[in-house]
Each structure stands twice: as structure tokens, then as C-alpha cells.
Amino acid sequence: SGFANVAFVAFLVTNGIEVEQIALLFATVYLPWTFKFIWGPVIDMVTFPKYGIRRPWVLFAETGMIISLATLLIVPDLVASIELVTILLFIHNLFSSLQDVSVDALAVDILEPDEVATVNGLMFASKRGGIIFGGAVLGMLVVPYGIKSAIMVQLPLLVLIMMVPLFLRERPSNSLFPWSKKSEQVDDDSHTDVEETIEAEAVLPWESDHPEEFTQARWVATNLHGNRISPAALVLWLSIGALLLWGLFAIIHQLTNTYTGDWGFTFGDIAAPMKSIGKWGLLVSALLILAEWLGASIPEISNPAPASKLASTTAYNIVKGFSTRSSFVLIFLCLLSELYLFTDPIVVDIFINEAGWSQTKYNAIVGGVVIAFMMFGQIVGGMLGDRFGVREVSMIGFSLLALSNATLALISDYWTNTNLMVGYLCVRAIINGVAWICVIAVAMRLTFSKAGGSQFTAYMSMFNLSAVMAYLFTGTMTQRFDYITCLYIGAALTLFTVILLWFIDPDEVDRVLEGRFGDDEEEFDGDLGETPWWSDDEEEEPVVSGA
């Protein structure tokens, strides 16, 4: 993303591309990342167990990234063909977002609990390093050698990265290639695994679980797979379908409005009624569900299109993953955790206009030095999280982050002191890296492996939504308060995460859904999450799913 967002954009601006076209390019590049949640259920539902549950998707995504980027090399004039370039970058980011979801799901599947934080730190630090390389290092090649030379340097690097999953097995029983020969021991293990899988899948997972467990997940699965379903469910499925179609046509409109301007109608005209149908359908479905909950007797109706067992099982596992108390609380944490970011534009204005930094100086310090310190914080934070507990380190980290956010207001008299402010930014970057890598590790720990692609992606999408909401508040906050007050409010909002983390048990999914830990292990005290969050019976034994 560093190459597309920095080096490539700078090349286009230098060659006279209008701001409106650059804005369209940005919107198109970021668009695939806004519907990553679609990839999650797809990779959870469509698997190739012989070669690994997640590995084939990683390889497919990386192959698509390489091909789409290489296609730019055969475009004669990238500047003159800006519309085609925009579409190619959209396709490239489609595969890039798929890779992101697939790698996260792979991490959820294979990492042990005491590895999650450290590996997350290395993953996110590597991502930051890639942004620096793509924006700065490749950017330096553009002026003397041309933009296509930078692309040619990037391609073999992508191929080299793809070699890692290409020649590593996800699990010992997996084949690398269709023609691969495995040892007799591996074959025996694989045969046993296949027999166990067939036996486990003979019964529908929502039928094998206890009838009083995971009632919401069971409602979803039975109303997808059954021949008779609730009217509320039918309206809900139709509403979701309408909203997905709205998103699809809105994306097509975004990509093709340049070419369809002379048509009698646009794809946007098709998208608009889909949005209205979806919104009103959700409202009707909610009212029907409320009526059923209040005891109304609403007869079931015939299911016009029963979902397959595979799709229903995937939906069951996704809802089941969100059914623990900690997972439910984490939803609110994700939606509230980044509200303090409304101060980010304020901080930029402080350094540029109040402190008198030039744009070059700001970019060099914040885009280079500060990111390096954040990478260091992410790596160290991951190690600390695995050593002392991801929740505990994250709580301390966000408490210190709130203090550091308030500190910027406290030292307002010293904003023009460059050395002090650079030191402040570096320390804050380390704290930020530690805090965020551990809270992301908490999200990964609270992800059910059978819905890893969907659930973890949903958490990340909610984090992003929180940031979007925060940025929308910036204008209102600056109109009502001065900068100092805004900084203090941002510091207070940072503490939301600390408060919500207090009610989260990172081990709950491992214990309740995965059955990964026994009751005799001292590491897990069992004070939270022994039963699904909606259970009223506090004396109930810990639930371990057999699905």
C-alpha cells in the first residue's frame, strides 16, 4: 500500500493528473478493504483440506496480486490510461485484501495462545516496514528510472514472498502440490484425520451441541438449512441480500461512472432502491423477531431456497464465535476504541501551524522516525503480551496512551521545541504500538478457529468503523472546543478501552468453544465466560463444543 498510496500517487501528480482523478484513485484503491467481511465467510466455507485450510487462499491471492501488478507493465502510457490503471489497482487491492483476510485466518488456526501476541507484533511491524519500503525506497526509483522500474523491482519481491507458503505445509498431513508424495506415516495420519472428519460431519453441528447452548447460532443455522423457517428469518435473509446487491452495484457505479455518463441510467440508479429495500427489510425483521421474543405465535413458512449444509455450518460457526460473553463485549470495545482518533487532524495542525514544522519535516519525522519507533513498540508489545498477558499489557498500554494524549495538551507551551516534540512523538509511538498490538491479540484470541476468516475480519472492520466515526466528529468538536480541550477529551475517550478490557477474558473462546484447555490448568482461573453470555445459570459447568 505504501507504493500505491505514496510513490505511485506522487508520480501521477507530478505528471499532471487532476486532484479529482487522484481522489477517485484513492477511493478505488481503498474500496476493496471496506468489504473484507465478504471474504471471511467465503474462505471459511470454501476450503481445500488436502493442501491446507487457508494456504490455497493465500497462494491464490498472492498470485492475483502478482498478475494484476504485472499487467501495469503492458499499459503503454500509465498517465494517459488513468481509468484503466485505476481499475487494475482496484483488482490488485481485491487480491491484497483477500490475502490479508487469509493470512489472519491462518494465524487464528495455527497459533498457540502463548504465540499470538508475539506473532501479531511481528506481522504488524512487517506491514509497517512494507509501507515504508513501498513509499520511500521504491519512491526513490521513480524519478531516475521511471515508475515501471519500481514495479519491476516489486514483482520479484512478491514472488519471493509467495515462495514461503508455496513450500511450507500448513499442517504435517497436507500435500504441497497435487503430485506430491507423502511418507507412509503422514498418509496414516491423514487417513485418520479424514475418517475423524467424516464421522464428525455426519451430524449437523447445531444438532450435536446441547439444545440450550448457542441458541442464536442454532436459530440462524436452522432458518437457513431447514425446509420450514421463521418469517422473520426470510425477511432478514432477503434484506441482507438486497444490501449486498446495493454494495455490488455501488462499487460497479464507482468504477464505471466515467464510461456510463451518456447512458439513460447508471448502476447507481439500480443501487439506490436496493439500499431502501434492505433498510426497511431489516426493520421489519427486527419487529418480527421482537414479536416472537414477546411470545407471539407466528407460523413458520416454507423455505424457498434452503441453504447447503456447508453454508449453514459456516453461518452457525460465525454466530457461535460471537456467542461468548467476552466476544460480545469485544464488539463494543472495537466500536469505541478509536474514537479518540478525532484528535489526529488536530495534532497535524498543531505541528504544521502551531509548531511551525514544514511539510517535509513533518513527513520525515512522522512518516519515518515515528513509524520506526511504532514498529519497535509492536514487536516489544507482542513479547510482553505473551509473557504477562495480552489483556493486562493492553490495559496498561491504553492507560499510558491516554496519559500521553493528555500530555500533548499539558506541554502546549513547548510545542515549538522540536527536540522535545520529537521525543514525545517517539515515546507515544512505542506506547501506541504496545497497546494496539496487544488489543489486536485479544481480538485474535477471542476468534473461533472454525470462523477465523469471518470473525477476526469483523473485529478489524469494527476497529476501522470506529476510526471513521471519530474522524467525522472532528469538525464538530473543533467548532465547540479549543484544541487543548479536544486533546483532554481524546485522552478520556482512550480510557474506554481500558474499562471494557476489564470485562473481557481472552481465554474464554479457547476454553468454551475450542476445548483447548482443561480445568486443571492454573493459568486460566475461569472467572469469566464459563457459559455463553446469555445464560442465567451461574452453576452450569463449562461448555465445550463438540462441533
N, C-alpha and C positions, 0 to 999 in steps of 0.2 A: 504493500500500500504506500510505502514511502516513495517508490518510483512513480506511481501513478499520480499521487497527490502533490508531490513536490517537484521532482525533476521533469516529469512529462508536462505538467501544467506550466512550469516556468518556460519550457521550450515553446509551448503554444502561445503564451502571452508575448514572448519575445518576437514571435513570427506574426504578430498582428491579429490573433484571434480575439474576437469581441468578448467583453465580460459576460454577456448573456449566454454565449456559447460555452464559456468556461463554467458558468453556473449550471448549465444543462449537463455538462460533462460530470461535474461533481455529483449532481443529483442522480445521474445514471450509474455512476461508479458505486455510490453508497446504497442504491436501491436494493440490490440482492441481499445485503446484510440486514435489511429490515424484515425480511420474511424467512430468516433462518429456521424459524419454528416449523416451516413446512418440511424442511429436510429431515428434522428429527424423527417424526413418525415414519417417513419413507425408509430411512436406514434402519430403524428398529423393526420394520415389517418385512423388508426385502433383504434377505441375508443369503450368504453362500458359505455355509458352515465348513465345507471341505477345505476352504482356503482361509478361513478366519471370519469371524462375525463382522468385524469392522475393516480389516485390512483391504478387501477388494474395493470398498468405497473410497478409502484413502488413495489407492492407486488410480482408480477411475478419475477422481477429482484432480489429482496432480497431472495426469495425462491430459485432461481437458485444459488445465492451466497452461501447459507447455504448448499445445496445439494452437490455442487462441492467441497466445502471445507471439508465437512464431508467425501466425497469419499476418500480423502487422508488418512483417518484413517484406511481404509481397505487395503491399499497398504502395504504389509509385510515389505519391505525394501525401504524406500524413496530414499536412495543413489544409490542402485543398479538399481532402476527403474526410473532413472532421466528423460528418454524420456517420460514415462507415466506421471510423475509428471509435466513436462513442459506442456504437453497437458492439464492436469487438471487445471493448473494455467491459461492457456490461456482461457479455458472455464469460469473459475471463473472471470477473468477480462472482458470477454464478458458481463456477467451479471452485473458486477460492473460498467462498462461504460454505460450500459443501465440504471442502477439506477441513475447515475449521470445526464444523459440527462433528465430522467423522473422527478427527483426532481427539476431540473432547470425549466422545463416546468411548473410544478405545481406552483412554485414560481411566474413565469410570469403571470399565470392565476389568482391567488387568492390574490396577494399582492396589496394593495393600493399604489399610488405613494409615499405617505409620510412614507411608511413602508419598501420600497425596500432596501435602504442603510443599515438600522439597521439590517434587517434580513440577508442581504448579509454578513455583518460583522460577525454575529453570525455563519452563515453557514461555512464561510471560516476559522474562528478561530476554530470551532469544527473540521474541516477537519485537520488542523494543529495538534490539540490535539490528534486526532486519529492516525496520523502518529507517534507522539511521543510515544503514548501508544503501538502501534503495534511494533515499532522498539526497544524501550527501555524497557518498562515494560514486554512485552511478551518475549523479547530477554533474560531477566534475568532468565526466567523459563527454557530456553532451556538446559543450562549446567547441573543444578542439577536434572531436572525432564524429560528431553528429548523433542524433537520437537513436538511429538504428544500431550504432555500435554499442550503446548502452543496453539495448535489447539483446544483442548477440552475446554480451557478457552474462546477462541474466539467465538466458536459456540453459547453458550447461550447468549453472548452479542449481536450477530447478531439477534438471535431470539427475544431478548428483544427490540432491535431497531425496528424490524418488527411489534411489537405489537402496535406501535404508529399509523402508517397508517391503520393497520388492524381494530382498534376500533375507528377510527375517520372518520367522513364523510367529504368528500371534499366540498360538498355543502349540505345545510339542506334537499334538496329534494332527495338526494341519499340514496340508500339502502346500509347497511353494508354487508349483505350476501343475497344469494338467498331466504332464508327462513325468512328474517327479516320482521317484521310487522311495518308499519308506522302509525302515527296518521292521523286522518281524514284531519287535516289542511295541513300536509305535502303532503298527497295524492292529495288534491285540488291544491296545488301549483305545484306539479309535473305534474298533468294533464294539467294545464295551460301552463307550460313550454313546454310540449310535443306538444300541439296544436300550440304554437308560433313557435316552431322549424320546424314542418311540413309545416306551412304556409310560413316561411322564405325560406325553401329549395325547395319550389315549383318552384321557378325561379332560373336559374343559376346565381351565384353571379356576374360573369363578364357581365351578361346582365342587372342586376338590377342597377349596378353602371352607372354613367354618361358616355356617349360614349368617352368623351375626358379625362376621368380620368384613370390613371393606364394603359396606353396603352401597356407597356411592359408586364405587368401581363396578360392583355387580349390576347396579341399575343401568349403567352405561353399556356394559357388555351384552346383557340380556336384551336390551332395547335396540341393539344393533344386529345381533345374531338370531334372535327369536322370530318365529312366524307371527306372533301376536305382540304388539308393542303399545306403549302408552302414547296417547295423542300428543302429550307434551314433548315426548322424545321425537316424534315425527316432525313436529313444528321446529324443534331445536335443530335437527339434522338439516332440514331444508334451509333454515336461517343461516347456518354455518356455511352450507354450500353456496348460498347467494352471496355471502360476504367474501368467500374465496373467489367466486367469479368476478365480483366487483374489483378485488385486488388485481386479478389477472388482466381484466380489460383496462384498468387504470394504468398498469405497467405498460401494456401494449400501446396505449394512448401516449404515454410519456415518450416512448421510443419512436413512434411513427407520426406524431402530430406535424412534423416538418413536411412529410410526404402526403398527408391526407387533408391538408388545408383546403383544397378545392373540392373535396367530396361534399355531398349533401349532408352527411352525418359523420361523426367521429366515434372512435372507440370510447371516448369519454362520455358520449351520449348514451352508450349502452351500459356503461358502468354505473351511472347515476341512479337509475331505478333499482339496480341490484343492491346498492347500499341501503336504500329505503326499505326494500323488502326484508333485508337481513336485520336491520334495526328493529322494525316493527315485529318481525317474527320472534326475535329474542324476547321482546316484551311480552308477547302472547304466551310464549313457552314458560317464562318465569311466573306468570299469573296462573297457568295450569299446574305447574309444579307446586306452587303455594297452595292452591286449592286441594291437591292431593295430600299435601302435608297436613292440612287442616282437617282432613277426614272425608273430603268429598269423594263420592263413588263415581269415577269416570271410566266407562267401559273401554277395554282395550280394542284396538283396531288391527286389521291385517297389515303386516309389514310389506310394503310394495316391493322392496328390494333388500332382502336380508343380506347383511354383510358376511363376508367369508370368515371362517374360523380364525384365520391369520390376522385379519384386520380387527376383529373383535378382541382377540387376545392382546394385540398391541394396545388398543384403547383401554382395556382392562388394566394392563400393567402401568400405563401412563397415569391413570387416575389413582391407582393403588399407590404409586410412588408419591403422590401428593397427600396421601391419607394419614400420614403420621402427624402428630402434633407439631413437631419441630419443623417439618416441611411446610406445614400450613403457616406457622409463624414466619418462616423464612420468606414467604411471598410478600408479607408486609415489610419485612426488612429490605428486600430488593427494591420495592416501590418507594421507600422513604430514604434509603441510604445515601443517595446522591443529590438530595435537594439542596445541600449546602453549595453545590457547584454553581448556583446562581451568582456567586461572587467571582467566578472565573473571569468574565468580561471586565468586572470592576478591577480585578488585580492587574489585568493587561493595561487598562487605562492608567492605573496608578504608576506603573513602571514607565510607560511611554510618556505620559503627560505630566504627572506629578513629580516623578523622579528624574525625568529628562533623558531617559535612555533612547538611543536611536533604534530604529527598527533592526538594523544589522546587529547591534549589540544585544538587543533582546533576543533575536533569533539564535545567535551564537550561544548565549548563556542558557536560555530556557530550552532551546531545541537541541543542545549538545551536552553541556556540562550537567544540567539538571536531570536530563534523561539518563545519563550515565549513573548518577547517584541513585536514581529511582530503580534502575536495574540492580544495583548493589543491594538496595533495600529489599527488593523482591526475592533475591537469592537468599539473603540472610534471613528474611522473614519466613521463608519456607522451611529452612532448617530449624529455626526457633519454634515454629508451629508444630513440627513433628516431635521436637524434644519436649516442649512444655504444654502442648495442646493448642489446637488451632483457634478454639473459641477464646481461651484465656489470652493468647497473644493478640488476637484481633481486638478484644475489648480494651486491652492496654494501648494498642496501636491507635484505635479511634479516639480514645481519651486524649492521648498525646496529640493526635491530629486536630482535635477540637482546640486544644491549648495553643497549638502552633497557628491555627487560623485566627484565633483571638490575638496572638502576639503581633501579627501584622498591624492591627489597629493600635496596639499599645506602643509600638515603636514608630508611630507616624512622624515624629519629629526627626527621624533618622532615615527617611525614605531616600534622601539624596546621597546617602553614604553607600557607595557602590560595594565596597568590600563587605560591609555588614549585611547588605541585602542579598548579595550572592551567597554568603554563608547561611543566611536564613533560608533561602530557596533550596540549598543543598540539604540542609538538615530536614526541612519539611519533606523533600523528595524521598529521603530514606524512610521517614516515618510513614509517608503515604504508601510506599512500596511494601513495607512490613504489614501495615493494616489491611491493605486491599488484597494482598496475596493470600492472607490467612482467611479473610471472609469468603474469598472465592473457593478456598479449600473447604470451608464449611459447607458451601453450596454443593461441591462435588461429593463430600461425604454424605450429604443428605439426598443423593441421587440414587434411585433404584436401578441396578445394573440392567434389568430387563427393559427399562425405558430410558437408558442412558442418553441416547441421542436426543430424545424429546425433552426430558425433564431438565437436564442441565442447560440446554439451549433456551428453554423457557426462563430459567433463572437469569441467564445473561441478557435475554431480551428485556426482562423487567428492570434490570440494572440500567440498561440503555434508556428505557422509557422514563425512569426516574431522572436521568440527566436531561432528557428533552424537556420534561416538565419544569425542571429547575431553570433552564435557560429561558423558557417562556416567562418565568416570573421576574427575570432580571429588570426589565423595563419598569414594571410596576413598583418593584422595591426601590429602585433608584429615584423614582418620582416622589416616593413617600418618605424616604430616609436618606441621610447623608451617607458617604462611603464608610465612615467609622462605624456607624450603627449597623449598616449592612454586614460588615465583617463580623461584628459580635453576634448578629442573628445567624449568620452562616456557621459560626462556631457552635452555637446552641443546637442548630439542626444536625450537626455532626454527631451529637450525643444520642440521637435517635437509634443509631446502630448499636451503641453500647447497651442501651436499655433493652432492645429486642434480643440481643445476643444472650442476655441473662436468662431468657426463657427457652433457649434452644439447646438441645442435646445432640452434638454432632454424631454420637454413636447410635442414635435411635434407629436409623434405617438399617444399619448393619445388624442390629440386634433383632428388630421386629420383622423386617422384610427379608433380609438376606439369610438370617440364621447363622451369621458368620462367627458369633461369639457365644460362648457358654456362660451359664450363670456363675460358674466358679472363678471367672477371671476377675481379678481385683481391679483392673484398670477401669472397668465400667461399673459405676455404682448403682445404676438403674434408677436414679431419682426422677428421670423424665422419660416419657414415651414408652412405657411398658405396654400400653394398649393404644389402639387408634384414638385420635384426638376427640372423636365424638362419643367415646364410650363413657357411660356413667358408673360403671362398676369398678371401683378402685382396687378391689380384691382379686381381680381377674389375673390369671397367670400371664406371663409374657407371651406374646403371639409370635409364632414363627411360621411363615408361609411355606406351604409345600408346593406352591406353583413354580 
